[in-house]
């Protein structure tokens, strides 16, 4: 029974995720300090929604009256957690695999700008490398999302919105199945030279529902597969205003259709999966029963989810 209790605890430990803190200049700021955090950790699934900018809509965000000063040319870290009160071992369900990204938008007032519309440029991306996803690195690193391209030293000083994002692709084999998680931090960049004006893009507008990095079957991928990170080119000071070059569209891998192997009936271990937790799928061996009030929904042959 003790083993089953541990399984149950593990099944409810992680699911969706929130960007809750910013680590800048060697200081980790408090939860929700200068970040428009929601109380609910749900995703945005409509890439054409205004909520794609800084979250909101189904996940109403709370206003913050703080702005964090960040030195240009330094690396900052977004801290992700399952909820506003979760610890470093409770970041996001490990099945939620996909890329991590970060964007900046120069604004006149970081406290009031909604983030919706033009002005955004990408400063960090981490996709799929030899079987390892960007989101997995964050989960395995206690929720730390390294924005390793650094805050560009060549951009103009002033107030910006910093948008950190993780995209979960476990259900992305069908349109609208990708789960996008993002929040915006309110920052003031100092020390920038202003030597380069980045080419900017609109949110919504950076993604399309049929982009190969948004509509993709990750279960057909091998360690040598190529994945196209969605969005505009990565901006770098060396690359100039146009970024570092165009996004290259990789062809979808050609997968021979073969019948799925017959799976044995799952054994009810007695543990329960919470809302949004995995509850079944090919080669899955965890909890198969959903908590009271939820049912196990077949998202695809590899991933079933309590909802």
C-alpha positions in Angstrom: 0.0 0.0 0.0 2.9 2.4 0.7 4.2 1.8 -2.8 0.7 2.6 -4.3 0.5 5.7 -2.2 3.9 6.9 -3.6 2.6 6.2 -7.1 -0.5 8.2 -6.4 1.6 11.1 -5.1 3.8 11.0 -8.1 0.9 11.0 -10.5 -0.5 14.3 -9.0 2.8 16.0 -8.7 3.2 17.6 -12.1 1.1 18.6 -15.1 1.1 22.0 -16.7 3.5 24.9 -15.9 3.9 28.6 -15.1 6.9 31.0 -15.5 6.8 32.2 -11.9 10.2 33.9 -11.1 13.1 35.6 -12.9 16.7 35.0 -12.0 18.7 38.1 -13.1 22.0 39.6 -12.0 22.6 36.8 -9.5 19.3 37.4 -7.7 16.2 35.2 -7.8 13.2 37.5 -7.4 10.1 36.4 -5.5 7.3 34.5 -7.1 5.2 36.8 -9.3 7.6 39.7 -8.8 7.4 41.7 -12.1 5.7 38.7 -13.9 2.1 38.6 -14.9 1.4 35.2 -13.5 -1.9 33.3 -13.6 -3.4 31.3 -10.7 -4.2 28.5 -13.1 -1.5 26.7 -15.0 -3.4 25.8 -18.2 -2.0 26.2 -21.8 -3.0 28.3 -24.7 -3.8 26.1 -27.7 -5.1 28.7 -30.2 -2.0 30.3 -31.9 -4.2 33.0 -33.3 -5.5 34.2 -29.9 -4.4 37.5 -28.4 -3.7 35.4 -25.2 -0.6 34.0 -27.0 1.2 37.3 -26.2 1.4 37.1 -22.4 -1.2 34.5 -21.4 -4.7 35.3 -20.1 -8.1 34.3 -21.4 -8.7 30.9 -19.8 -5.8 31.6 -17.5 -6.4 35.2 -16.1 -3.2 36.8 -15.2 -2.5 39.1 -12.2 -1.2 42.6 -12.5 2.4 43.3 -11.3 3.6 46.8 -10.3 7.3 45.9 -10.4 9.9 46.2 -13.1 13.3 44.3 -12.8 16.5 46.0 -14.0 18.6 43.7 -16.2 22.1 44.5 -17.5 22.5 44.1 -21.3 24.9 41.3 -22.2 24.0 39.1 -19.3 22.2 35.7 -19.1 18.8 35.5 -17.2 16.9 32.5 -16.2 13.2 32.0 -16.2 12.0 29.8 -13.3 9.2 27.4 -14.1 6.9 25.6 -11.7 3.7 23.6 -11.9 1.9 26.1 -9.6 2.8 29.3 -7.8 3.6 27.3 -4.7 5.4 24.3 -6.2 9.0 23.4 -5.5 11.9 22.6 -7.9 10.9 19.0 -8.2 7.4 19.9 -9.5 7.9 21.7 -12.8 5.9 20.0 -15.5 4.9 16.5 -16.5 7.8 14.7 -18.2 5.5 13.7 -21.0 5.2 17.3 -22.0 8.1 17.4 -24.5 8.9 20.3 -26.8 11.0 23.4 -27.4 11.7 26.4 -25.1 11.8 29.9 -26.5 12.2 33.5 -25.3 11.2 36.8 -26.9 11.7 40.5 -26.1 9.5 43.5 -27.0 10.5 47.1 -26.4 7.7 49.1 -24.8 7.2 52.6 -23.4 5.7 51.3 -20.2 6.2 47.7 -19.2 3.5 47.9 -16.5 0.7 48.7 -18.9 1.7 47.3 -22.4 -0.5 44.3 -23.2 2.2 42.7 -25.4 -0.4 42.1 -28.1 0.8 43.0 -31.6 4.1 43.9 -33.2 7.5 44.6 -31.7 8.6 41.1 -30.7 12.0 39.4 -31.5 13.3 36.0 -30.5 16.4 35.8 -28.3 16.5 32.1 -27.3 15.4 28.8 -28.6 16.1 25.2 -27.8 14.4 22.4 -29.7 15.3 18.7 -30.2 18.9 17.5 -30.0 19.7 13.8 -30.3 16.5 12.8 -28.5 16.6 15.5 -25.8 14.0 18.2 -25.8 14.3 21.8 -24.5 11.5 21.2 -22.0 13.2 18.1 -20.7 16.3 20.1 -19.9 14.2 22.6 -17.9 12.4 19.8 -16.0 15.7 18.1 -15.2 17.3 21.4 -14.2 14.8 22.1 -11.4 12.7 24.4 -13.6 15.6 26.7 -14.7 15.2 27.9 -18.3 18.5 29.5 -19.3 18.0 32.3 -21.8 21.5 31.6 -23.0 21.7 33.9 -26.0 22.1 36.6 -23.3 20.1 39.8 -23.2 21.5 41.3 -26.4 24.1 44.0 -25.6 23.5 45.8 -29.0 19.8 46.7 -28.4 18.6 50.0 -27.1 18.2 50.5 -23.3 14.7 50.9 -21.9 11.7 49.0 -20.8 10.9 45.6 -22.3 8.6 42.7 -21.9 10.4 39.4 -21.6 8.3 36.5 -22.8 9.5 33.0 -21.8 7.7 30.1 -23.4 7.6 26.3 -23.3 5.6 24.3 -25.9 4.4 20.8 -25.1 3.9 18.6 -28.1 2.6 15.3 -26.6 -0.8 15.9 -28.3 0.4 17.9 -31.3 -0.2 15.2 -33.9 -3.6 16.9 -34.6 -4.4 20.5 -35.2 -4.8 22.5 -32.0 -3.1 19.8 -29.9 0.1 21.7 -29.1 0.0 23.2 -25.6 1.8 26.6 -25.3 2.8 28.0 -21.9 4.1 31.6 -21.6 4.2 34.5 -19.2 5.7 38.0 -19.6 8.2 39.6 -17.2 8.5 43.4 -17.0 12.1 44.4 -17.2 14.3 47.5 -17.7 17.4 46.8 -19.8 20.4 49.1 -19.0 23.7 49.3 -20.7 22.5 48.5 -24.2 24.3 50.3 -27.0 21.4 50.6 -29.4 23.7 49.8 -32.3 21.2 47.3 -33.9 17.4 47.6 -34.3 16.0 44.0 -34.4 13.5 43.0 -37.0 10.3 42.5 -35.1 7.2 40.3 -35.4 3.6 40.3 -34.2 2.1 38.1 -31.5 -0.3 36.6 -32.4 1.2 36.0 -35.8 4.6 34.3 -35.1 3.0 30.8 -35.3 0.6 29.1 -37.7 -1.5 26.1 -36.6 0.1 24.0 -39.4 3.7 25.0 -38.8 5.9 21.9 -38.8 7.0 22.8 -35.2 3.4 23.1 -34.0 1.7 20.3 -35.9 4.0 17.3 -35.4 3.9 13.7 -34.3 6.8 13.5 -31.9 6.3 9.8 -31.4 7.6 9.0 -34.9 10.8 10.8 -34.2 14.2 9.1 -33.7 17.3 10.5 -32.1 18.5 11.6 -35.6 15.2 13.3 -36.5 15.2 17.0 -37.4 12.7 19.3 -35.7 11.8 22.8 -36.9 11.6 25.2 -34.0 8.6 27.5 -34.7 8.6 31.2 -34.9 10.8 33.9 -36.5 14.6 33.7 -36.9 16.7 33.9 -33.7 18.0 37.5 -33.3 21.7 37.9 -32.5 23.8 41.1 -32.4 26.2 39.5 -34.9 23.3 38.6 -37.2 22.1 42.2 -37.4 18.5 43.5 -37.7 17.4 40.5 -39.7 18.3 37.9 -37.0 20.6 35.0 -37.7 19.0 33.9 -41.0 15.7 32.5 -42.2 13.9 29.6 -40.5 14.6 26.5 -42.4 11.6 24.2 -42.9 12.5 20.6 -42.5 10.4 18.0 -44.3 8.2 15.9 -42.1 9.8 12.5 -41.6 8.3 9.8 -43.8 6.9 7.1 -41.6 5.7 3.8 -43.0 2.2 3.1 -41.7 2.2 -0.2 -39.8 -0.4 -1.5 -37.5 0.2 -0.6 -33.8 1.3 -3.6 -31.8 -1.3 -5.1 -29.7 -0.9 -3.9 -26.1 -1.9 -5.9 -23.1 -4.8 -4.6 -21.1 -3.5 -2.1 -18.5 -3.4 -3.3 -15.0 -5.2 -1.1 -12.5 -2.4 -0.4 -10.0 -4.8 1.4 -7.6 -3.2 4.8 -8.1 -5.1 7.7 -9.7 -3.9 10.3 -12.2 -5.0 13.9 -11.6 -6.5 16.3 -14.1 -4.3 16.7 -17.2 -2.1 13.8 -16.1 -1.3 10.9 -18.5 -3.5 7.9 -17.9 -2.7 5.6 -20.8 -1.2 5.1 -24.2 1.2 2.8 -26.0 4.0 1.6 -23.7 2.6 3.6 -20.8 2.9 1.9 -17.4 1.7 4.5 -14.9 -1.6 5.2 -13.3 -4.6 4.3 -15.5 -7.4 5.5 -13.3 -8.4 9.2 -13.2 -9.3 11.0 -10.0 -13.0 11.5 -9.2 -14.7 13.7 -11.7 -12.3 13.1 -14.6 -12.2 10.6 -17.4 -9.3 9.2 -19.4 -9.4 10.7 -22.9 -7.6 9.2 -25.8 -5.5 12.0 -27.3 -3.6 9.7 -29.6 -2.4 6.1 -29.5 0.6 7.1 -27.4 -1.0 9.6 -25.0 -4.2 9.4 -23.0 -5.0 12.2 -20.5 -7.4 12.8 -17.6 -9.8 15.6 -18.3 
